Amino acid sequence: MGSNIPTLDAVDPETGSAASAVADADTNTESARAGTAAGPVPGVAGSVTDGPRGAGARIASPRRSGRPARDRRPTRDRRPARPRLPGDGPRARLVRAGLVAPASLAVIVLGAFPLVFILLAAFSRSSLGRPFQEFVGGDNVVQALTDHDVIGSLIRSVGYALAVAVLSVVFGVIVALALAGAVRAGSLVRTLLLLPLITPPVVVGILWKLIFSPSGGLIDTLLRTFGYRGEPLSILANPDLALAGVGIADIWEWTPLIALLVFAALLGRDPEVSEAAALDGAHGWRLFREITLPAIAATIAAAFLVRLVLAFKVFDLIYVMTSGGPGQATTMPAYQIYQAALQHSDVGQAAALTLILAVVITVITTPIILISRRFGND
């Protein structure tokens, strides 16, 4: 081999392998300048560019350089102290408490105080001017549960609420699907759908009372136009049809809310899933049942729960359209609470009816809440 390529024989006995490493580095530098390929040369112990096992590693290694290794003691694993956040001080906690206090006070005043008042009034003899006159125990509750009118109104309210809520959800889903299909006309139709929602319930009751009017109402006019010559059809004065008339007005008022909720859920779907299902042959009812309905099931359950509670609380339409009549055909617990408290000044009886209605609503809505949570988890 040439004289310019150092071998292991050229190792200086005083410096050990360091001299060989320095010679290798000089050789590689000269080869790179001359245009030759840089790499390991036969007979050379290693080069600087050979990686962690090359000469650079041997230079940095105290054992290979002949120098004794330093006695390195293990350092303690000191965890850094947690930085103090801006909101950790007592002043910041006081500020947060001051910000939360108004909301907490509002919850107490608007929620806890009425509940405590109703509980105390339900078990005492109370009137509008003199509440909590004397403790009567459960007499008000027993009197309410033994009243046939109260039991009848509770049964009527359960059937009415379930029927109205189901029909509102069905019509709301249909309207939402129609809105999702008609994208161009969606904004105009959504604006029209908001009209029943922004109309006060009293105005809705007056409007439908005029529609059902037997003399000059919309229903009577349409029947006369198509050749009906019988007696005027008075829906709200018929004991068998009055509750249905109130339900129609109730459905018309709250169905747009269900439609908008379901329409928002439809907009949140992934369109690629429906497109893939359509390519696999799912169309029409099959596409809705297997793809669309599972995607919006949680929203439908929540909307049904809200609609059910609103149906139990119906008062405005009954007060304006029928005043609970004819007879007791449209009397609901909410209207009976109004009669007991404001017409008969019996606050204790009204409070007892309120507690009974709250228990009935809780029993009816608890399974629906569990079902909606299951859909939400899925």
VENJO-V358025 format. One record per residue. RES is the residue in one letter. PSI is psi in whole degrees, 0 to 359 (* if undefined). Layout:
((RES;PSI) (RES;PSI))
This chain:
((M;160) (G;162) (S;340) (N;1) (I;112) (P;148) (T;182) (L;342) (D;342) (A;17) (V;132) (D;126) (P;338) (E;321) (T;353) (G;221) (S;352) (A;323) (A;321) (S;320) (A;319) (V;321) (A;321) (D;318) (A;318) (D;321) (T;317) (N;324) (T;315) (E;324) (S;322) (A;322) (R;326) (A;355) (G;6) (T;162) (A;131) (A;135) (G;180) (P;132) (V;136) (P;132) (G;352) (V;140) (A;331) (G;171) (S;170) (V;329) (T;8) (D;8) (G;198) (P;341) (R;4) (G;198) (A;325) (G;322) (A;325) (R;328) (I;319) (A;347) (S;123) (P;333) (R;316) (R;336) (S;359) (G;4) (R;142) (P;142) (A;144) (R;147) (D;98) (R;121) (R;139) (P;132) (T;149) (R;140) (D;91) (R;118) (R;136) (P;143) (A;142) (R;126) (P;144) (R;119) (L;159) (P;334) (G;21) (D;344) (G;164) (P;328) (R;320) (A;320) (R;323) (L;322) (V;316) (R;319) (A;322) (G;327) (L;326) (V;336) (A;315) (P;318) (A;318) (S;319) (L;321) (A;319) (V;319) (I;315) (V;316) (L;343) (G;302) (A;318) (F;311) (P;323) (L;315) (V;320) (F;317) (I;320) (L;316) (L;322) (A;328) (A;333) (F;26) (S;166) (R;112) (S;149) (S;179) (L;319) (G;332) (R;85) (P;157) (F;51) (Q;314) (E;154) (F;127) (V;4) (G;224) (G;22) (D;320) (N;319) (V;317) (V;319) (Q;322) (A;320) (L;341) (T;2) (D;125) (H;325) (D;322) (V;314) (I;318) (G;320) (S;325) (L;314) (I;317) (R;321) (S;320) (V;312) (G;318) (Y;314) (A;316) (L;316) (A;314) (V;320) (A;318) (V;313) (L;322) (S;319) (V;318) (V;310) (F;323) (G;320) (V;319) (I;315) (V;321) (A;319) (L;322) (A;321) (L;321) (A;329) (G;327) (A;83) (V;321) (R;320) (A;6) (G;317) (S;319) (L;316) (V;322) (R;324) (T;320) (L;327) (L;334) (L;345) (L;312) (P;330) (L;322) (I;355) (T;131) (P;144) (P;327) (V;319) (V;322) (V;317) (G;317) (I;319) (L;311) (W;335) (K;322) (L;323) (I;320) (F;5) (S;133) (P;346) (S;101) (G;5) (G;167) (L;317) (I;313) (D;322) (T;317) (L;320) (L;319) (R;326) (T;323) (F;17) (G;10) (Y;128) (R;15) (G;196) (E;151) (P;137) (L;110) (S;98) (I;315) (L;344) (A;357) (N;122) (P;334) (D;342) (L;349) (A;315) (L;325) (A;322) (G;318) (V;321) (G;323) (I;316) (A;322) (D;318) (I;318) (W;326) (E;321) (W;352) (T;322) (P;327) (L;315) (I;319) (A;318) (L;322) (L;315) (V;324) (F;321) (A;322) (A;324) (L;323) (L;334) (G;358) (R;161) (D;114) (P;338) (E;331) (V;315) (S;321) (E;319) (A;320) (A;322) (A;323) (L;331) (D;359) (G;9) (A;119) (H;158) (G;231) (W;323) (R;319) (L;319) (F;319) (R;321) (E;338) (I;304) (T;312) (L;315) (P;330) (A;331) (I;13) (A;319) (A;319) (T;320) (I;319) (A;317) (A;319) (A;321) (F;322) (L;315) (V;317) (R;325) (L;317) (V;318) (L;324) (A;325) (F;331) (K;10) (V;129) (F;316) (D;313) (L;320) (I;319) (Y;320) (V;320) (M;318) (T;342) (S;36) (G;355) (G;188) (P;135) (G;239) (Q;22) (A;328) (T;18) (T;125) (M;163) (P;322) (A;322) (Y;326) (Q;324) (I;319) (Y;317) (Q;317) (A;320) (A;314) (L;329) (Q;322) (H;357) (S;31) (D;86) (V;326) (G;316) (Q;319) (A;320) (A;321) (A;317) (L;323) (T;316) (L;318) (I;317) (L;321) (A;320) (V;317) (V;316) (I;320) (T;317) (V;321) (I;322) (T;343) (T;312) (P;325) (I;322) (I;318) (L;320) (I;318) (S;323) (R;322) (R;317) (F;322) (G;323) (N;326) (D;*))
